């Protein structure tokens, strides 16, 4: 029968648990949260401009994404990040939707790359699925836009 040092086993497991979150989730997390709240503000502006309820719903969902990412950051670090949207000037709706679509594709890639995290993977998977739905909604809106 092999003997082991319970203290050493505990130290190894503590190191394993602490390394996982720091390496896979934290880099770029504040930027992702800021991007989501910015996207929410832009979609809200577009919704008012076009009178489209789908965009307003997407705006609310993106605001919830920002809250979720902020929550992950708080859970992982114990710190509350100060986030503010960084709005740009108003563009034509078609141009704004094209840019939004590309940003959402990038967000999907970011979320999917974090989906394997042991602690927060389920949240990142949910975020990726919602962004995929947003991409489909944007394509539908593009199809309905009039010149």
N, C-alpha and C positions, 0 to 999 in steps of 0.2 A: 504494500500500500504506500502510495506517495504522499509525502507531507508537503504542505504549502503554508506560506505565511499569509494569514488573512489580511494583514495590513498592506502587504504588497499587492494583493488582488484588488483591494479597495482603491489603492492609488492608480493602478492600471485602468480600472473602470472609470474613475474620475477623469483621467486624462482623455480617454476615448470619448466620453460624453462631452467634455468641454471643447474638444477639437472639432467635432462635427458641425456645430452651429456657426462657430466663428469663421470657418473656412468657406462653407458653402452658401450661407445666407446673407451675411452682413455686408459684403462688398457691394456698393451701389444701391443699397436698400433705401436710403433717404432720397436718392435721386429718383428711384422708381415711385416712391410715394408722392414726391413733388410733381412728377410727370402726370400721375393719375389725377391729382387735384387740379392741375392746370388743364388737363383734357376735360375734366368735368366743367370747368368754367367756360372753355371754348365751346363745348357742346351746348351748354345752356344759352350762350350768346347766339349760336346757330339756330337753336330751337326757336328763340324769339324772332329771329330774322326770317325764318321760313314758316313759322307757325306750325311746327311739326312736333307732335307729342312723343314720337319715338325717340327723337333726339333728347328731349327732356328726360325721358326714362333712362337713356344711356348716360346722361349727365349725372343723374342720381346714383346709378350703379358705379360709375367711375369714382364718384365721391366716396362711396362705400369701399371701393378697392383701396383708395388712399388711406382710409381709416384702418382697413385690415392690415395693410403693409406697415402702417405706423404702429399698430398693435403688436405685430411680429417684432418690430424693432424694440419696442418697450419691453416685451417679454425676454428678448435675447440679451438686452444690454442693461435694462433698468433705467434707461434714460428716455426722456420725452423730447423728440426732435421738434424744432420749430420749423414748420413748413408753410410756404406761401406760394400761391400760383404765380407763374411768370407769364403773363399774358402778352401777346403780340398784337400788332395792329390788325384791323378787320380785313379779311380777304373775301373774294367772291365765294359763294357757297361751294361751288364745284371744286375750286382750288383747296379750300379748307377741308373738304371731305376727302380729297385725294391724299393730302398730307396726314390726316387723321388715320386713314386706312393703313398707311405705311407705318405710322407710329404704333398702331395696334398690333401689326405683324411683328414688330420688334419686341413689343411687350410680351407677346405670346412666347417668343423664343426665350426671353429672360425668365418668365415664369416656368416654362417647361424645363429649363436648365436647373431650376431649384426644386422641382417637384419630387426629387428623390430624397430630399432632406428628411431625416427621421422625425424631427420635431414639427416642422411646418410644411412638409410636402403636400399634405391634403389641402391646405389653404392655397398654395401656389397652383395646384392642379385646378382648383375651382376658379381661380383668377384667370388661368389660361383658357378654360372653357367659356367663361363669360366674354373674354376678349374675342374669341372665335365667333361667338354669336354677334358681337358688335360689328365685326368685319362683314358678316352676312347682311346685317341691317344697313350698313353703309352702302353696300352694293345695291341693295333694293332702293335706297333713297337716290342713289346716282341714276338708277334706271327711271325714276319718276321725275327727276328734275327737268324743268323746262328751260330752254335757252333764253 
